[in-house]
């Protein structure tokens, strides 16, 4: 067993988690409310669980390996993508002021291909550092790479132009695609090249409900059939999710249509976690002069919305240092509990007008 969540024992596998009008939410980031001290009589569930999904581990599949994060281009010309539905957690980040880029993290499953692979953003470091993953990408501007290098003790950066990685089986090129979107990653092969990051995540990344606990939406959730998240100026370039009762999951939409992968499958997720955060526009990306926002979550706070099985709750979040986990507190002061499963975490601006449809 690895850590408190038991992220690894040889001979283990995963099982499934245990089991209308639109309105615009208020903007702004109120001061977070501290969560009450947990009851000393609370039952502790010590059964081993996957650290990035919270799902129980049984059977024959080992999770005794490092997590692998891969940066994935998300502009319209980069579609269709590959491998996203196998990720435990997918972070949705700004790319410029009107586009998004994904950071998909794999630990429970490693698909054959993920991509198209693109470059790093500074927020990847505080998002990924608590997991200590291997990181697949195509590098970035010099100032971003210097920032990543300064935190090499928490993220092992393996990218396709680095000596010892280029020419291996870790990356695959698709010549028929546009050059900028032609590089794909084999995350399990990338994992095998890691030198420093070889251990699995040592703690659950999110506050999963365990044992007989119920997730927060089951206790106090409001109807949430769909949600729309703006990324561009004037509430434009919206990503969205629509609840599908037949599967119990949310179906993802891009601003330009349904989010469909190379294999023809729609992108789905068990959980949608929208973390509104400050964007700093004080960096200029090389090669065009357009402002590229830096998502400011280190020692930060803001508001969040959590959706699961057609219901939602909201509250405040805080995050301390680079390696600290997010802390989530509901509006009633109780700690957030997330249902075990796959999670998409979107990081729009602090005052983004998030629309939730009942």
KOLTIVEX-22406 format. One line per field, with one value per residue (C-alpha): residue number from 0; x, y, z; residue in three letters. Coordinates in nm, 3 decimals, always signed. Layout:
! KOLTIVEX-22406
resi	(NUM_...)
u	(X_...)
v	(Y_...)
w	(Z_...)
resn	(ala_...)
! end
This chain:
! KOLTIVEX-22406
resi	(0_1_2_3_4_5_6_7_8_9_10_11_12_13_14_15_16_17_18_19_20_21_22_23_24_25_26_27_28_29_30_31_32_33_34_35_36_37_38_39_40_41_42_43_44_45_46_47_48_49_50_51_52_53_54_55_56_57_58_59_60_61_62_63_64_65_66_67_68_69_70_71_72_73_74_75_76_77_78_79_80_81_82_83_84_85_86_87_88_89_90_91_92_93_94_95_96_97_98_99_100_101_102_103_104_105_106_107_108_109_110_111_112_113_114_115_116_117_118_119_120_121_122_123_124_125_126_127_128_129_130_131_132_133_134_135_136_137_138_139_140_141_142_143_144_145_146_147_148_149_150_151_152_153_154_155_156_157_158_159_160_161_162_163_164_165_166_167_168_169_170_171_172_173_174_175_176_177_178_179_180_181_182_183_184_185_186_187_188_189_190_191_192_193_194_195_196_197_198_199_200_201_202_203_204_205_206_207_208_209_210_211_212_213_214_215_216_217_218_219_220_221_222_223_224_225_226_227_228_229_230_231_232_233_234_235_236_237_238_239_240_241_242_243_244_245_246_247_248_249_250_251_252_253_254_255_256_257_258_259_260_261_262_263_264_265_266_267_268_269_270_271_272_273_274_275_276_277_278_279_280_281_282_283_284_285_286_287_288_289_290_291_292_293_294_295_296_297_298_299_300_301_302_303_304_305_306_307_308_309_310_311_312_313_314_315_316_317_318_319_320_321_322_323_324_325_326_327_328_329_330_331_332_333_334_335_336_337_338_339_340_341_342_343_344_345_346_347_348_349_350_351_352_353_354_355_356_357)
u	(+0.000_+0.130_+0.042_-0.292_-0.486_-0.310_-0.223_-0.037_-0.015_+0.094_-0.204_-0.466_-0.724_-1.001_-1.374_-1.641_-1.707_-1.947_-2.208_-3.500_-3.402_-3.060_-2.908_-2.579_-2.384_-2.246_-1.896_-1.608_-1.405_-1.526_-1.290_-1.294_-1.474_-1.272_-1.411_-1.521_-1.300_-1.396_-1.572_-1.329_-1.579_-1.576_-1.522_-1.193_-1.203_-0.855_-0.924_-0.676_-0.794_-0.655_-0.510_-0.635_-0.987_-1.067_-1.187_-1.133_-0.841_-0.901_-0.804_-0.484_-0.382_-0.094_-0.094_+0.262_+0.387_+0.428_+0.149_+0.210_+0.080_+0.057_-0.016_-0.277_-0.366_-0.734_-0.780_-1.020_-0.742_-0.595_-0.907_-0.972_-0.757_-0.656_-0.651_-0.834_-1.106_-0.845_-0.719_-0.788_-0.787_-0.794_-0.707_-0.849_-0.627_-0.621_-0.411_-0.400_-0.710_-0.969_-0.856_-0.795_-0.528_-0.560_-0.327_-0.437_-0.303_-0.286_-0.231_-0.511_-0.493_-0.235_-0.380_-0.171_-0.162_-0.236_-0.231_-0.166_+0.105_+0.183_+0.374_+0.378_+0.207_+0.336_+0.024_+0.117_+0.379_+0.149_-0.125_+0.098_+0.355_+0.142_+0.138_+0.512_+0.442_+0.638_+0.544_+0.508_+0.508_+0.682_+0.869_+0.771_+0.909_+1.242_+1.099_+0.844_+1.109_+1.327_+1.032_+0.975_+1.346_+1.345_+1.091_+1.249_+1.216_+0.838_+0.787_+1.008_+0.992_+1.037_+0.967_+1.006_+1.308_+1.520_+1.826_+1.743_+1.372_+1.358_+1.383_+1.243_+0.902_+0.767_+0.657_+0.491_+0.447_+0.144_+0.270_-0.079_-0.165_-0.055_+0.299_+0.210_-0.048_+0.139_+0.318_+0.149_+0.269_+0.277_+0.243_+0.347_+0.664_+0.735_+0.692_+0.960_+1.213_+1.169_+1.470_+1.353_+0.973_+0.912_+0.680_+0.299_+0.118_+0.135_-0.196_-0.543_-0.541_-0.906_-1.123_-1.301_-1.595_-1.497_-1.665_-2.022_-1.966_-2.187_-2.052_-2.159_-2.402_-2.601_-2.640_-2.711_-2.691_-2.913_-3.019_-2.743_-2.840_-2.577_-2.303_-2.130_-1.784_-1.662_-1.294_-1.288_-1.369_-1.734_-1.839_-1.725_-1.547_-1.753_-1.678_-1.970_-2.103_-2.444_-2.559_-2.647_-2.875_-2.825_-2.452_-2.450_-2.177_-2.137_-2.077_-1.827_-1.872_-1.606_-1.693_-1.710_-1.923_-1.931_-1.594_-1.529_-1.203_-1.017_-1.187_-1.528_-1.621_-1.757_-1.547_-1.717_-1.644_-1.791_-1.711_-1.689_-1.496_-1.486_-1.217_-1.236_-0.889_-0.704_-0.528_-0.222_-0.153_+0.199_+0.387_+0.430_+0.470_+0.755_+0.672_+0.374_+0.359_+0.007_-0.058_-0.075_-0.235_-0.061_-0.320_-0.240_-0.326_-0.017_-0.124_-0.452_-0.825_-1.149_-1.484_-1.567_-1.860_-1.877_-2.115_-2.194_-2.490_-2.698_-2.657_-2.416_-2.277_-2.055_-1.812_-1.461_-1.116_-0.770_-0.425_-0.099_+0.248_+0.332_+0.321_+0.008_-0.327_-0.641_-0.872_-1.245_-1.512_-1.884_-2.092_-2.230_-1.877_-1.849_-1.568_-1.635_-1.662_-1.617_-1.758_-1.490_-1.435_-1.277_-1.266_-1.239_-1.113_-1.169_-0.975_-1.159_-1.109_-1.198_-1.510_-1.618_-1.995_-2.050_-2.401_-2.564_-2.888_-3.125)
v	(+0.000_+0.347_+0.629_+0.669_+0.604_+0.278_+0.387_+0.069_-0.296_-0.548_-0.743_-0.468_-0.326_-0.071_-0.107_+0.156_+0.420_+0.326_+0.406_+2.403_+2.736_+2.887_+3.126_+3.314_+3.280_+3.575_+3.690_+3.779_+3.582_+3.612_+3.540_+3.163_+3.023_+2.784_+2.433_+2.299_+2.049_+1.693_+1.485_+1.263_+0.979_+0.983_+0.643_+0.604_+0.393_+0.242_+0.037_+0.110_+0.363_+0.519_+0.856_+1.054_+0.906_+0.786_+0.453_+0.129_-0.089_-0.463_-0.739_-0.771_-0.427_-0.254_+0.121_+0.117_+0.364_+0.737_+0.947_+1.090_+1.434_+1.532_+1.880_+1.856_+2.125_+2.221_+2.471_+2.371_+2.284_+2.037_+1.819_+1.533_+1.450_+1.111_+0.951_+1.215_+0.978_+0.759_+1.042_+1.039_+1.419_+1.675_+2.038_+2.296_+2.605_+2.933_+2.949_+3.312_+3.507_+3.318_+2.955_+2.658_+2.392_+2.063_+1.900_+1.536_+1.321_+0.941_+0.694_+0.435_+0.376_+0.450_+0.480_+0.398_+0.758_+1.101_+1.426_+1.633_+1.734_+2.101_+2.332_+2.405_+2.686_+2.814_+2.696_+2.336_+2.347_+2.420_+2.199_+1.897_+1.926_+1.753_+1.442_+1.448_+1.322_+1.266_+1.547_+1.509_+1.827_+2.012_+2.262_+2.632_+2.985_+3.027_+3.204_+2.924_+2.653_+2.834_+2.838_+2.464_+2.390_+2.577_+2.323_+2.007_+1.843_+1.822_+1.769_+1.562_+1.735_+1.500_+1.663_+1.553_+1.766_+1.666_+1.445_+1.093_+1.133_+1.236_+0.924_+0.691_+0.522_+0.790_+1.019_+0.948_+1.179_+1.177_+1.323_+1.368_+1.626_+1.990_+2.005_+2.198_+1.930_+1.622_+1.508_+1.245_+1.084_+0.725_+0.796_+0.451_+0.463_+0.813_+0.686_+0.421_+0.693_+0.876_+0.902_+1.099_+1.064_+0.690_+0.661_+0.684_+0.986_+0.954_+1.120_+1.170_+1.479_+1.567_+1.526_+1.207_+1.063_+0.723_+0.440_+0.531_+0.902_+1.069_+1.320_+1.679_+1.697_+1.406_+1.591_+1.949_+1.974_+2.184_+2.066_+2.112_+1.960_+2.165_+2.419_+2.672_+2.815_+3.127_+3.163_+3.458_+3.828_+3.920_+3.568_+3.403_+3.080_+2.873_+2.515_+2.320_+1.997_+1.834_+1.563_+1.226_+1.030_+0.706_+0.696_+0.906_+1.125_+1.471_+1.501_+1.772_+2.042_+2.261_+2.616_+2.480_+2.169_+1.833_+1.718_+1.408_+1.209_+1.028_+0.702_+0.864_+0.868_+1.176_+1.309_+1.234_+1.284_+1.182_+1.513_+1.874_+2.106_+2.473_+2.668_+3.041_+3.196_+3.519_+3.554_+3.777_+3.927_+4.049_+3.803_+3.827_+3.499_+3.479_+3.470_+3.699_+3.940_+3.840_+3.838_+3.492_+3.475_+3.323_+3.151_+3.269_+2.986_+2.986_+3.121_+3.198_+3.172_+3.201_+3.034_+2.692_+2.494_+2.116_+1.911_+1.540_+1.331_+1.632_+1.832_+2.103_+2.272_+2.577_+2.728_+2.869_+2.727_+2.803_+2.680_+2.745_+2.674_+2.509_+2.157_+2.212_+2.063_+2.266_+2.300_+2.327_+2.456_+2.466_+2.777_+2.620_+2.584_+2.208_+2.045_+1.943_+1.571_+1.459_+1.135_+0.885_+0.895_+1.096_+1.474_+1.770_+2.081_+2.406_+2.720_+3.024_+3.383_+3.487_+3.673_+3.432_+3.418_+3.046_+2.950_+2.650_+2.519_+2.339)
w	(+0.000_-0.077_+0.161_+0.327_+0.010_-0.067_-0.419_-0.493_-0.408_-0.664_-0.792_-0.757_-0.995_-1.005_-0.965_-1.024_-0.755_-0.476_-0.505_-1.566_-1.581_-1.648_-1.399_-1.379_-1.057_-0.864_-0.952_-0.725_-0.472_-0.112_+0.174_+0.233_+0.536_+0.748_+0.761_+1.099_+1.279_+1.175_+1.435_+1.630_+1.596_+1.214_+1.059_+0.873_+0.557_+0.521_+0.209_-0.073_-0.331_-0.645_-0.536_-0.837_-0.869_-0.517_-0.656_-0.467_-0.574_-0.608_-0.848_-1.048_-1.183_-1.005_-0.945_-0.817_-1.076_-1.125_-1.268_-1.615_-1.713_-2.081_-2.220_-2.497_-2.750_-2.736_-3.020_-3.297_-3.543_-3.291_-3.292_-3.288_-2.985_-2.848_-2.504_-2.298_-2.175_-2.003_-1.780_-1.405_-1.390_-1.672_-1.600_-1.842_-1.857_-2.052_-2.367_-2.466_-2.370_-2.575_-2.598_-2.373_-2.330_-2.143_-1.894_-1.874_-1.590_-1.621_-1.339_-1.328_-1.705_-1.973_-2.324_-2.629_-2.754_-2.607_-2.795_-2.987_-2.739_-2.686_-2.454_-2.082_-1.893_-1.555_-1.369_-1.453_-1.178_-0.880_-1.027_-1.076_-0.795_-0.526_-0.752_-0.840_-1.195_-1.512_-1.752_-2.130_-2.338_-2.622_-2.401_-2.388_-2.395_-2.216_-1.911_-1.862_-1.895_-1.640_-1.402_-1.451_-1.407_-1.077_-0.947_-1.084_-0.741_-0.785_-1.161_-1.391_-1.727_-2.024_-2.357_-2.717_-2.804_-2.506_-2.553_-2.442_-2.514_-2.877_-3.093_-2.826_-2.830_-2.593_-2.875_-3.207_-3.505_-3.734_-4.065_-4.210_-3.943_-3.935_-3.801_-3.487_-3.400_-3.519_-3.200_-2.982_-2.659_-2.534_-2.161_-2.038_-2.247_-2.116_-1.762_-1.818_-1.907_-1.577_-1.349_-1.044_-1.048_-1.023_-0.721_-0.732_-0.587_-0.210_-0.119_-0.266_-0.487_-0.417_-0.103_-0.209_-0.020_+0.122_+0.305_+0.394_+0.328_+0.069_-0.179_-0.116_-0.408_-0.264_+0.065_-0.041_-0.419_-0.644_-0.992_-1.252_-1.586_-1.770_-1.709_-1.936_-1.858_-2.046_-2.136_-2.374_-2.327_-2.300_-2.193_-2.516_-2.610_-2.367_-2.275_-2.135_-1.986_-2.020_-1.781_-1.936_-1.697_-1.890_-1.811_-1.495_-1.646_-1.793_-2.169_-2.264_-2.526_-2.685_-2.798_-3.152_-3.086_-2.911_-2.773_-2.985_-2.984_-3.264_-3.168_-3.223_-2.855_-2.678_-2.390_-2.058_-1.690_-1.356_-1.188_-1.304_-1.073_-1.176_-0.988_-1.058_-1.016_-1.081_-1.415_-1.428_-1.770_-1.697_-1.918_-2.293_-2.476_-2.726_-3.095_-3.140_-2.850_-2.744_-2.370_-2.218_-1.874_-1.575_-1.353_-1.000_-0.759_-0.532_-0.191_-0.362_-0.303_-0.493_-0.550_-0.693_-0.830_-0.813_-1.031_-1.009_-1.131_-1.234_-0.912_-0.792_-0.484_-0.445_-0.201_-0.163_-0.228_-0.096_-0.192_-0.013_-0.147_-0.480_-0.336_-0.126_-0.222_-0.285_+0.015_-0.062_+0.178_+0.101_+0.160_+0.480_+0.620_+0.577_+0.376_+0.016_-0.053_-0.413_-0.554_-0.661_-1.036_-1.316_-1.279_-1.518_-1.337_-1.527_-1.426_-1.568_-1.451_-1.097_-1.215_-1.490_-1.538_-1.491_-1.608_-1.442_-1.593_-1.356)
resn	(unk_unk_unk_unk_unk_unk_unk_unk_unk_unk_unk_unk_unk_unk_unk_unk_unk_unk_unk_unk_unk_unk_unk_unk_unk_unk_unk_unk_unk_unk_unk_unk_unk_unk_unk_unk_unk_unk_unk_unk_unk_unk_unk_unk_unk_unk_unk_unk_unk_unk_unk_unk_unk_unk_unk_unk_unk_unk_unk_unk_unk_unk_unk_unk_unk_unk_unk_unk_unk_unk_unk_unk_unk_unk_unk_unk_unk_unk_unk_unk_unk_unk_unk_unk_unk_unk_unk_unk_unk_unk_unk_unk_unk_unk_unk_unk_unk_unk_unk_unk_unk_unk_unk_unk_unk_unk_unk_unk_unk_unk_unk_unk_unk_unk_unk_unk_unk_unk_unk_unk_unk_unk_unk_unk_unk_unk_unk_unk_unk_unk_unk_unk_unk_unk_unk_unk_unk_unk_unk_unk_unk_unk_unk_unk_unk_unk_unk_unk_unk_unk_unk_unk_unk_unk_unk_unk_unk_unk_unk_unk_unk_unk_unk_unk_unk_unk_unk_unk_unk_unk_unk_unk_unk_unk_unk_unk_unk_unk_unk_unk_unk_unk_unk_unk_unk_unk_unk_unk_unk_unk_unk_unk_unk_unk_unk_unk_unk_unk_unk_unk_unk_unk_unk_unk_unk_unk_unk_unk_unk_unk_unk_unk_unk_unk_unk_unk_unk_unk_unk_unk_unk_unk_unk_unk_unk_unk_unk_unk_unk_unk_unk_unk_unk_unk_unk_unk_unk_unk_unk_unk_unk_unk_unk_unk_unk_unk_unk_unk_unk_unk_unk_unk_unk_unk_unk_unk_unk_unk_unk_unk_unk_unk_unk_unk_unk_unk_unk_unk_unk_unk_unk_unk_unk_unk_unk_unk_unk_unk_unk_unk_unk_unk_unk_unk_unk_unk_unk_unk_unk_unk_unk_unk_unk_unk_unk_unk_unk_unk_unk_unk_unk_unk_unk_unk_unk_unk_unk_unk_unk_unk_unk_unk_unk_unk_unk_unk_unk_unk_unk_unk_unk_unk_unk_unk_unk_unk_unk_unk_unk_unk_unk_unk_unk_unk_unk_unk_unk_unk_unk_unk_unk_unk_unk_unk_unk_unk_unk_unk_unk_unk_unk_unk_unk_unk_unk_unk_unk_unk)
! end
